């Protein structure tokens, strides 16, 4: 309340200040003398400027610079009141401003401050009922559309406002309207009862679905808050746009109360609930799970899920191992259709030294289909972290670790076609990296052993330090400071490729390397040594295997897995993602560490 009073300039009116001056005269206050002298000087200056009265006339003429008088003119030295003659009166506080100006001022304040402003006086409270103020706050703070009555979702066609609910018994299926219209809603109610209470769940989230993970984007769509699950395009069409499926929505009823509805299943929206678990974590719960079931039982549910998830029937998938993986995913994920927990994730911030714009990419992963990864840059290292995963390498793990200080120069096209030539180049770099890692580990362990002899009793401490260093480097650490020339070269290389990418050069996959997508770019900009993470079922025996990172352009890159003799193509996810960027690099790094702990 005090803050608003100071902000608005109210609380001490001119009449109150005059009473204070009269009360202070008996006490010999100097402030009265100063203020009275200021009025006399201002009056003289304005009289001279206006030309209608000089200092001897005793008339103070109001001018543009005088913002301290309103309506009643000035008090002359003789005590008589004279009216201003050169312009309209000027208000001395916000209370005396015209309503249209107050609307403009209040529209600039955060919505959280407006309830306190309403407590200042009756006039402010009445003005804060203006829809313009709350409309601007909804648009500014939450990106809401200009008109609530125009139910157009950003990035979604009008046809997609209806979600298809497949009914195998009816070929045409049926459609359920996703965003019904509510003409009676106003912006203040939407801000107060919907947007502000649920502001903490806007942004990107990763659902806790075991190794599979996922990507949830919670956005403001018209008068709704909707949680969209982002699904990769059907394998192997990595260039296609992402598919979106609503999991829940929050909207207003006539009672001015926000209602949560579950959108999962095939019978339309039904009752749900959202609970905040802790900071950067919330959970959803369905209160009517019978809406998730289909009349034909689990078999019908599986066929429907397979069509939506893979865009094909089980009979069209001839690979037996792939059929097992698909069935396993359906059984596992269907256990989470009534309750899910989500953890916040951030988009990586852009740094000046980054090779290209970091962000989200869709990538091909063999029989596991398409998965979503997050590409980020950390000095001379580029890392791709899984947002969706599989039983072998789960979500949250570092799938690619690229050393940008070790570029690989490709041979001519004829030699590129030979897997042996490519292996020779990459494995040569890999062996060099391994030697540097071993030297760094030995040097570090020797130093730690010498320092720990007195405290730890000698060899035990040295062995433990060596294990820690080796474990850190096995995740893809960079060569140590033993090679100063290599370090300086890496910095120069990164800066050069960031500011001015080289001209495209011919590129072709080596013979014998399997690619899920035969259509891949035939030219590339740059190649680097890197490692990819492979593991057995259940994330057993994980290891990093050498490979080649191939940068095609700003929106596409690839990775050749030499040991697996396969190729993965990655294409940028171009959807606009609001409320998703990390506030700083430190917060983003902490988020990456937490992601690995969630799935390990």
VMD Tcl script that draws the C-alpha trace (Angstrom):
set ca {
  {0.00 0.00 0.00}
  {2.82 2.39 0.91}
  {4.65 1.46 -2.28}
  {1.61 2.28 -4.41}
  {1.14 5.58 -2.58}
  {4.70 6.61 -3.36}
  {4.37 5.37 -6.94}
  {1.15 7.25 -7.62}
  {2.19 10.46 -5.81}
  {-0.80 10.36 -3.49}
  {-1.12 10.42 0.25}
  {0.07 14.03 0.80}
  {-2.26 16.36 -1.09}
  {-1.62 20.06 -1.56}
  {-4.21 20.94 1.07}
  {-2.49 18.63 3.57}
  {0.88 20.17 2.86}
  {-0.51 23.68 3.45}
  {-1.82 22.58 6.85}
  {1.61 21.21 7.65}
  {3.24 24.50 6.67}
  {0.91 26.47 9.01}
  {1.68 24.02 11.80}
  {5.39 24.34 11.24}
  {5.45 28.18 11.29}
  {5.33 28.28 15.08}
  {8.34 25.97 15.21}
  {10.46 28.22 12.97}
  {10.64 25.66 10.16}
  {12.90 26.54 7.26}
  {11.01 24.31 4.83}
  {8.10 26.79 4.71}
  {10.46 29.59 3.80}
  {12.08 27.51 1.08}
  {8.80 26.44 -0.52}
  {7.32 29.93 -0.34}
  {10.43 31.41 -1.85}
  {10.30 28.78 -4.61}
  {6.72 29.75 -5.46}
  {7.71 33.43 -5.64}
  {10.67 32.72 -7.91}
  {8.66 30.47 -10.21}
  {5.93 33.08 -10.40}
  {8.40 35.78 -11.33}
  {10.01 33.60 -14.04}
  {6.68 32.68 -15.59}
  {5.50 36.26 -15.46}
  {8.55 37.39 -17.38}
  {8.16 34.67 -19.96}
  {4.45 35.18 -20.51}
  {4.73 38.94 -20.91}
  {1.29 39.51 -19.30}
  {2.64 40.50 -15.94}
  {6.02 41.32 -14.55}
  {7.42 40.83 -11.10}
  {5.88 44.07 -9.95}
  {2.38 43.01 -10.88}
  {2.33 40.31 -8.23}
  {0.48 37.90 -10.56}
  {2.00 34.41 -10.97}
  {1.20 33.00 -14.39}
  {1.11 29.20 -14.78}
  {3.36 27.73 -17.44}
  {4.24 24.33 -18.82}
  {7.01 23.85 -16.30}
  {4.82 24.34 -13.30}
  {3.46 20.93 -12.35}
  {2.75 21.74 -8.73}
  {-0.49 23.74 -9.00}
  {-3.88 22.57 -10.13}
  {-7.02 24.61 -10.58}
  {-6.62 27.17 -7.83}
  {-3.83 29.37 -9.18}
  {-1.06 30.87 -7.02}
  {-1.13 32.70 -3.74}
  {0.36 36.17 -4.05}
  {2.70 37.65 -1.52}
  {-0.12 39.77 -0.29}
  {-2.28 36.74 0.41}
  {-4.81 37.23 -2.42}
  {-5.60 34.40 -4.84}
  {-5.02 35.04 -8.52}
  {-6.13 32.81 -11.41}
  {-3.74 31.58 -14.06}
  {-4.23 33.01 -17.51}
  {-1.95 31.21 -19.94}
  {-3.06 27.55 -19.89}
  {-5.01 24.79 -18.21}
  {-4.24 23.84 -14.62}
  {-1.60 21.18 -14.02}
  {-2.20 18.25 -11.66}
  {0.21 17.70 -8.83}
  {-0.52 13.97 -8.32}
  {-1.81 10.99 -10.26}
  {-5.20 11.27 -8.59}
  {-5.86 14.49 -10.50}
  {-4.90 13.06 -13.92}
  {-7.63 12.40 -16.49}
  {-8.89 8.80 -16.51}
  {-7.56 8.07 -19.99}
  {-4.02 8.92 -18.86}
  {-4.38 6.77 -15.76}
  {-5.42 3.85 -17.97}
  {-2.22 4.27 -19.99}
  {-0.08 4.45 -16.84}
  {-1.69 1.50 -15.10}
  {-1.34 -0.58 -18.28}
  {2.44 -0.36 -17.86}
  {2.43 -1.79 -14.34}
  {2.78 -5.54 -13.66}
  {-0.52 -7.24 -13.09}
  {0.60 -8.32 -9.62}
  {0.86 -4.65 -8.56}
  {-2.59 -3.59 -9.74}
  {-4.57 -4.97 -6.74}
  {-2.51 -2.73 -4.44}
  {-3.10 0.24 -6.72}
  {-6.84 -0.38 -6.40}
  {-6.56 0.10 -2.63}
  {-5.30 3.67 -2.96}
  {-8.64 5.33 -3.63}
  {-12.08 4.83 -5.14}
  {-11.08 6.50 -8.41}
  {-8.19 4.08 -8.96}
  {-10.42 1.13 -8.13}
  {-12.98 2.23 -10.72}
  {-10.35 2.82 -13.42}
  {-8.84 -0.63 -12.84}
  {-12.12 -2.12 -14.04}
  {-11.15 -1.01 -17.55}
  {-10.66 -3.99 -19.86}
  {-7.84 -2.26 -21.75}
  {-5.52 -2.47 -18.76}
  {-5.98 -6.19 -18.22}
  {-5.92 -6.97 -21.93}
  {-2.51 -5.38 -22.23}
  {-1.22 -7.26 -19.20}
  {-2.45 -10.59 -20.63}
  {-0.73 -9.86 -23.94}
  {2.48 -8.49 -22.44}
  {3.05 -11.05 -19.69}
  {1.58 -14.19 -21.25}
  {1.56 -13.62 -24.99}
  {-2.21 -13.90 -25.25}
  {-3.85 -13.06 -28.55}
  {-5.28 -9.60 -29.14}
  {-8.89 -10.78 -29.07}
  {-10.14 -13.56 -26.83}
  {-13.07 -14.10 -29.17}
  {-10.80 -15.11 -32.04}
  {-9.80 -18.60 -31.08}
  {-6.72 -18.96 -33.25}
  {-3.88 -20.96 -31.79}
  {-0.37 -19.87 -32.70}
  {1.17 -22.28 -35.17}
  {-1.96 -24.45 -35.40}
  {-4.34 -24.48 -38.35}
  {-8.07 -24.12 -37.84}
  {-8.53 -27.80 -38.62}
  {-6.21 -28.72 -35.76}
  {-8.52 -26.96 -33.32}
  {-10.45 -30.19 -33.55}
  {-8.70 -33.26 -32.21}
  {-9.50 -36.45 -34.04}
  {-10.66 -39.29 -31.81}
  {-10.31 -42.49 -33.76}
  {-13.16 -44.98 -33.67}
  {-12.15 -48.11 -35.62}
  {-15.78 -49.06 -36.16}
  {-16.46 -45.82 -38.06}
  {-14.06 -45.18 -40.91}
  {-14.45 -41.41 -40.80}
  {-13.88 -41.30 -37.07}
  {-15.18 -38.37 -35.08}
  {-13.81 -35.01 -34.02}
  {-13.88 -33.24 -30.68}
  {-13.59 -29.48 -30.51}
  {-10.48 -28.59 -28.55}
  {-11.04 -24.89 -27.94}
  {-14.71 -23.96 -27.44}
  {-15.64 -20.27 -27.43}
  {-16.72 -18.37 -24.33}
  {-18.06 -14.94 -25.23}
  {-18.78 -13.88 -21.67}
  {-15.19 -13.97 -20.40}
  {-13.25 -10.77 -19.76}
  {-9.52 -10.18 -19.51}
  {-9.47 -9.34 -15.83}
  {-11.08 -12.63 -14.88}
  {-8.77 -14.55 -17.21}
  {-5.70 -12.85 -15.72}
  {-6.81 -13.14 -12.10}
  {-8.25 -16.67 -12.04}
  {-6.37 -18.44 -14.84}
  {-3.11 -16.96 -16.09}
  {-1.59 -15.72 -12.86}
  {-2.43 -18.74 -10.66}
  {-1.01 -21.18 -13.25}
  {1.89 -19.05 -14.53}
  {4.44 -21.39 -12.91}
  {3.60 -24.28 -15.27}
  {4.15 -22.39 -18.53}
  {7.17 -23.52 -20.56}
  {8.93 -26.78 -21.43}
  {8.76 -29.92 -19.31}
  {9.98 -33.49 -19.46}
  {7.52 -36.15 -18.27}
  {8.83 -38.88 -16.01}
  {8.03 -41.91 -18.19}
  {11.00 -44.09 -17.35}
  {13.53 -44.36 -20.20}
  {11.17 -42.87 -22.81}
  {10.89 -39.34 -21.46}
  {9.14 -36.81 -23.68}
  {8.61 -33.13 -24.37}
  {5.65 -31.17 -23.00}
  {5.04 -27.54 -23.90}
  {2.54 -25.65 -21.73}
  {1.29 -22.52 -23.48}
  {-1.49 -19.95 -23.40}
  {-3.92 -20.63 -26.26}
  {-6.70 -18.07 -26.32}
  {-8.55 -18.32 -23.03}
  {-6.94 -21.67 -22.28}
  {-3.72 -23.01 -20.87}
  {-2.95 -26.20 -22.78}
  {-0.28 -28.82 -22.23}
  {0.84 -30.07 -25.65}
  {2.85 -33.26 -25.86}
  {5.32 -32.93 -28.73}
  {5.80 -36.11 -30.74}
  {8.45 -36.64 -33.44}
  {7.23 -37.21 -37.00}
  {6.78 -40.76 -38.16}
  {10.00 -42.64 -38.88}
  {11.97 -41.99 -41.00}
  {10.58 -38.59 -42.10}
  {12.90 -36.52 -39.94}
  {12.29 -33.34 -41.98}
  {8.54 -33.35 -41.26}
  {7.12 -31.01 -38.57}
  {6.47 -32.19 -35.06}
  {3.12 -33.71 -34.13}
  {1.20 -32.33 -31.15}
  {-1.26 -34.01 -28.85}
  {-3.09 -32.21 -25.98}
  {-2.70 -33.88 -22.59}
  {-4.60 -31.39 -20.43}
  {-6.21 -27.98 -20.57}
  {-7.18 -25.35 -18.00}
  {-9.98 -22.88 -18.66}
  {-12.66 -20.78 -16.98}
  {-16.26 -21.54 -16.15}
  {-19.02 -18.99 -15.57}
  {-18.30 -19.20 -11.85}
  {-14.94 -17.49 -12.53}
  {-13.13 -20.60 -11.38}
  {-10.39 -22.32 -13.33}
  {-11.07 -25.95 -14.21}
  {-8.51 -28.62 -15.12}
  {-9.49 -31.22 -17.70}
  {-7.63 -34.32 -18.83}
  {-7.46 -34.67 -22.63}
  {-6.02 -38.17 -22.74}
  {-8.07 -40.97 -24.17}
  {-10.75 -41.16 -26.82}
  {-13.94 -39.94 -25.14}
  {-13.30 -36.22 -24.94}
  {-12.21 -33.95 -22.05}
  {-12.92 -35.06 -18.52}
  {-12.06 -34.12 -14.95}
  {-8.43 -33.79 -13.98}
  {-6.20 -32.11 -11.45}
  {-2.81 -30.36 -11.32}
  {-0.62 -30.29 -8.24}
  {2.66 -28.48 -7.64}
  {5.14 -31.01 -6.26}
  {7.99 -28.54 -5.67}
  {9.81 -25.80 -7.53}
  {10.17 -26.63 -11.24}
  {8.09 -29.77 -10.84}
  {4.36 -30.48 -11.06}
  {2.07 -33.46 -11.60}
  {-1.20 -34.12 -13.40}
  {-3.88 -36.58 -12.34}
  {-6.90 -37.93 -14.17}
  {-10.06 -38.34 -12.08}
  {-11.97 -40.34 -14.71}
  {-9.63 -42.98 -16.09}
  {-12.55 -44.88 -17.62}
  {-12.42 -42.24 -20.40}
  {-9.05 -43.70 -21.42}
  {-10.43 -47.13 -22.13}
  {-11.85 -48.24 -25.46}
  {-14.77 -50.64 -26.04}
  {-12.55 -53.15 -27.83}
  {-10.20 -53.56 -24.88}
  {-6.41 -53.40 -24.85}
  {-6.01 -54.79 -28.33}
  {-8.06 -51.97 -29.83}
  {-6.21 -49.44 -27.70}
  {-2.88 -50.81 -28.94}
  {-3.90 -50.58 -32.60}
  {-5.09 -47.00 -32.12}
  {-1.90 -46.07 -30.27}
  {0.25 -47.69 -32.96}
  {-1.46 -45.72 -35.70}
  {-0.95 -42.43 -33.85}
  {2.59 -43.19 -32.65}
  {4.07 -44.86 -35.73}
  {1.61 -44.13 -38.52}
  {1.33 -47.80 -39.50}
  {-0.11 -51.13 -38.40}
  {1.77 -53.94 -36.71}
  {1.50 -56.04 -39.87}
  {3.42 -53.36 -41.78}
  {6.38 -53.65 -39.40}
  {8.25 -56.71 -40.57}
  {11.26 -56.49 -38.25}
  {10.59 -58.76 -35.26}
  {12.92 -56.89 -32.93}
  {11.19 -53.63 -33.79}
  {7.80 -55.17 -33.04}
  {9.05 -56.18 -29.59}
  {10.32 -52.66 -28.90}
  {7.01 -51.11 -29.95}
  {4.93 -53.47 -27.84}
  {7.23 -52.88 -24.87}
  {6.81 -49.11 -25.16}
  {3.02 -49.36 -25.32}
  {2.85 -51.55 -22.20}
  {5.22 -49.28 -20.30}
  {3.75 -45.90 -21.24}
  {0.13 -46.98 -20.77}
  {0.85 -47.36 -17.05}
  {1.22 -43.56 -16.80}
  {-2.07 -42.53 -18.41}
  {-3.68 -41.54 -15.09}
  {-0.85 -39.69 -13.31}
  {2.33 -38.05 -14.59}
  {5.10 -35.94 -13.05}
  {6.89 -33.26 -15.08}
  {10.22 -31.55 -14.50}
  {11.14 -28.22 -16.05}
  {13.69 -28.05 -18.83}
  {15.24 -25.03 -20.52}
  {16.42 -24.25 -24.01}
  {20.18 -23.62 -24.10}
  {21.22 -19.96 -24.20}
  {23.04 -18.72 -27.30}
  {26.68 -17.78 -26.77}
  {28.82 -15.75 -29.21}
  {31.25 -18.66 -29.73}
  {28.58 -21.26 -30.61}
  {29.08 -23.10 -33.88}
  {25.39 -22.72 -34.73}
  {22.12 -21.87 -33.01}
  {21.59 -24.38 -30.17}
  {18.15 -25.89 -29.65}
  {16.02 -28.99 -30.19}
  {16.49 -31.48 -33.02}
  {14.72 -34.61 -34.26}
  {17.08 -37.52 -34.94}
  {16.90 -41.05 -36.37}
  {17.83 -43.89 -34.02}
  {17.46 -47.09 -36.01}
  {14.76 -49.44 -34.83}
  {13.90 -47.08 -31.98}
  {12.49 -44.60 -34.46}
  {12.83 -40.81 -34.18}
  {13.89 -39.19 -30.94}
  {14.29 -35.61 -29.71}
  {17.67 -34.29 -28.58}
  {18.87 -30.94 -27.23}
  {22.04 -29.55 -28.81}
  {24.07 -27.23 -26.58}
  {27.59 -25.80 -26.60}
  {30.09 -25.81 -23.76}
  {33.33 -24.14 -24.77}
  {34.95 -26.37 -27.38}
  {32.40 -29.12 -26.85}
  {29.02 -29.64 -28.54}
  {26.66 -31.99 -26.70}
  {23.36 -33.59 -27.68}
  {21.22 -34.68 -24.71}
  {18.22 -36.95 -25.16}
  {14.80 -35.58 -24.28}
  {13.15 -38.77 -25.47}
  {14.89 -42.12 -25.13}
  {14.62 -45.87 -25.43}
  {15.37 -48.96 -23.31}
  {19.01 -48.95 -24.43}
  {19.95 -45.28 -23.89}
  {17.24 -43.55 -21.82}
  {16.12 -39.94 -21.93}
  {18.41 -37.50 -20.16}
  {21.63 -39.18 -21.26}
  {24.38 -37.53 -23.31}
  {23.95 -39.24 -26.67}
  {26.60 -37.23 -28.59}
  {29.73 -35.45 -27.37}
  {31.59 -33.58 -30.12}
  {35.09 -32.11 -29.78}
  {35.03 -28.89 -31.81}
  {38.78 -28.47 -31.35}
  {39.40 -31.57 -33.51}
  {38.07 -30.99 -37.03}
  {38.31 -33.83 -39.54}
  {39.19 -33.03 -43.15}
  {37.25 -35.30 -45.49}
  {39.07 -36.94 -48.43}
  {37.73 -36.85 -51.98}
  {34.44 -38.53 -52.83}
  {35.95 -41.84 -53.93}
  {37.78 -42.28 -50.63}
  {34.74 -41.10 -48.67}
  {32.83 -44.09 -50.02}
  {35.27 -46.43 -48.31}
  {34.40 -47.11 -44.70}
  {38.00 -48.16 -44.05}
  {39.34 -44.72 -45.03}
  {36.84 -42.88 -42.83}
  {37.56 -45.24 -39.92}
  {41.28 -44.62 -40.30}
  {40.82 -40.86 -40.03}
  {38.45 -40.91 -37.06}
  {40.21 -43.68 -35.13}
  {43.49 -41.81 -35.53}
  {42.00 -38.84 -33.73}
  {40.38 -41.13 -31.17}
  {43.71 -42.73 -30.26}
  {45.29 -39.31 -29.88}
  {42.52 -38.24 -27.52}
  {42.88 -41.42 -25.48}
  {46.63 -40.86 -25.06}
  {46.08 -37.30 -23.88}
  {43.40 -38.44 -21.46}
  {45.70 -41.09 -20.00}
  {48.55 -38.60 -19.62}
  {46.25 -36.14 -17.94}
  {44.91 -38.83 -15.60}
  {48.44 -39.97 -14.66}
  {49.61 -36.43 -14.07}
  {46.56 -35.61 -12.00}
  {46.78 -38.79 -9.94}
  {50.47 -38.25 -9.24}
  {49.83 -34.72 -8.02}
  {46.92 -35.80 -5.84}
  {48.91 -38.73 -4.44}
  {51.77 -36.48 -3.44}
  {49.46 -34.03 -1.72}
  {47.45 -36.74 0.04}
  {50.33 -38.83 1.50}
  {50.27 -37.09 4.85}
  {46.49 -36.94 5.17}
  {45.33 -40.22 3.61}
  {48.22 -42.58 4.08}
  {49.58 -42.67 0.50}
  {48.46 -44.99 -2.29}
  {44.78 -45.24 -1.45}
  {44.05 -41.58 -2.05}
  {46.00 -41.56 -5.33}
  {44.09 -44.52 -6.76}
  {40.74 -42.96 -5.94}
  {41.68 -39.70 -7.61}
  {42.76 -41.54 -10.73}
  {39.40 -43.31 -10.92}
  {37.51 -40.02 -10.59}
  {39.52 -38.39 -13.37}
  {39.04 -41.36 -15.66}
  {35.32 -41.40 -15.01}
  {35.01 -37.72 -15.84}
  {36.97 -38.09 -19.05}
  {34.99 -41.12 -20.16}
  {31.97 -38.83 -20.46}
  {33.81 -36.83 -23.06}
  {36.08 -34.29 -21.39}
  {38.40 -32.20 -23.51}
  {42.18 -32.64 -23.82}
  {44.01 -31.10 -20.92}
  {46.43 -28.20 -20.88}
  {49.34 -30.45 -21.85}
  {49.00 -29.28 -25.44}
  {48.94 -25.51 -25.43}
  {49.11 -25.25 -29.20}
  {46.06 -27.48 -29.55}
  {44.14 -25.32 -27.09}
  {44.90 -22.11 -28.92}
  {44.02 -23.72 -32.24}
  {40.65 -24.88 -30.92}
  {39.68 -21.37 -29.87}
  {40.56 -19.98 -33.27}
  {38.75 -22.76 -35.08}
  {35.56 -22.30 -33.09}
  {35.51 -18.54 -33.58}
  {36.11 -18.89 -37.31}
  {33.37 -21.47 -37.88}
  {30.91 -19.46 -35.80}
  {31.32 -16.14 -37.55}
  {31.90 -17.45 -41.06}
  {31.04 -21.04 -41.87}
  {33.16 -22.47 -44.68}
  {31.81 -23.21 -48.10}
  {29.90 -26.46 -48.52}
  {31.96 -29.41 -49.73}
  {30.75 -32.68 -51.30}
  {29.72 -35.40 -48.86}
  {28.67 -39.00 -49.34}
  {28.03 -41.81 -46.88}
  {30.57 -44.65 -46.93}
  {29.42 -47.93 -48.42}
  {28.09 -50.30 -45.80}
  {26.79 -47.55 -43.50}
  {23.07 -47.94 -42.90}
  {20.88 -44.84 -42.99}
  {17.26 -44.72 -41.89}
  {16.65 -41.90 -44.35}
  {18.10 -42.26 -47.81}
  {17.51 -38.55 -48.48}
  {20.33 -36.71 -46.74}
  {22.28 -33.57 -47.74}
  {25.01 -34.18 -50.30}
  {27.21 -31.34 -49.07}
  {28.52 -30.46 -45.63}
  {30.14 -27.45 -43.99}
  {32.39 -28.99 -41.37}
  {33.23 -32.33 -39.74}
  {34.47 -33.00 -36.19}
  {35.54 -35.96 -34.13}
  {33.02 -37.05 -31.53}
  {31.72 -39.93 -29.47}
  {28.27 -41.49 -29.27}
  {26.77 -43.36 -26.33}
  {25.71 -46.97 -26.88}
  {24.47 -49.51 -24.32}
  {22.71 -52.82 -23.94}
  {19.06 -53.26 -23.04}
  {18.26 -51.61 -19.74}
  {21.21 -49.21 -20.15}
  {23.68 -51.97 -19.35}
  {27.40 -51.70 -20.19}
  {27.24 -48.16 -21.55}
  {30.26 -46.97 -23.50}
  {31.25 -44.09 -25.72}
  {32.16 -45.11 -29.24}
  {34.01 -42.88 -31.75}
  {32.20 -41.35 -34.70}
  {32.05 -38.39 -37.04}
  {29.90 -35.30 -36.49}
  {28.87 -33.77 -39.84}
  {27.49 -30.23 -39.96}
  {25.31 -29.76 -43.06}
  {23.78 -26.34 -42.40}
  {22.20 -24.27 -39.62}
  {19.27 -26.66 -39.27}
  {20.74 -30.11 -39.97}
  {23.64 -32.23 -38.80}
  {24.48 -35.92 -38.79}
  {26.54 -38.47 -36.91}
  {28.23 -41.58 -38.31}
  {28.44 -44.36 -35.71}
  {31.53 -46.25 -36.88}
  {31.14 -49.27 -34.62}
  {27.46 -49.67 -35.48}
  {28.05 -48.74 -39.13}
  {24.97 -46.54 -39.09}
  {24.12 -42.92 -39.74}
  {21.77 -40.61 -37.80}
  {20.33 -37.47 -39.39}
  {19.13 -34.62 -37.15}
  {16.76 -31.83 -38.22}
  {15.93 -28.71 -36.20}
  {12.62 -28.40 -34.38}
  {11.31 -25.05 -35.64}
  {8.25 -24.62 -33.41}
  {8.04 -21.38 -31.43}
  {8.55 -22.25 -27.75}
  {7.62 -19.47 -25.34}
  {8.70 -19.28 -21.67}
  {11.42 -21.85 -22.44}
  {14.83 -20.13 -22.47}
  {17.21 -20.55 -19.55}
  {17.80 -17.36 -17.53}
  {21.56 -17.99 -17.63}
  {24.13 -20.64 -18.48}
  {24.56 -21.70 -14.84}
  {20.87 -22.58 -14.54}
  {21.02 -24.50 -17.81}
  {24.08 -26.50 -16.71}
  {22.37 -27.41 -13.44}
  {19.29 -28.55 -15.38}
  {21.42 -30.86 -17.56}
  {22.99 -32.47 -14.50}
  {19.56 -33.01 -12.96}
  {18.27 -34.60 -16.18}
  {20.93 -37.30 -16.05}
  {20.13 -38.02 -12.40}
  {16.41 -38.39 -13.21}
  {16.96 -41.30 -15.59}
  {20.09 -42.93 -14.21}
}
mol new
graphics top color blue
foreach p $ca { graphics top sphere $p radius 0.5 }
foreach p [lrange $ca 0 end-1] q [lrange $ca 1 end] { graphics top cylinder $p $q radius 0.2 }
display resetview
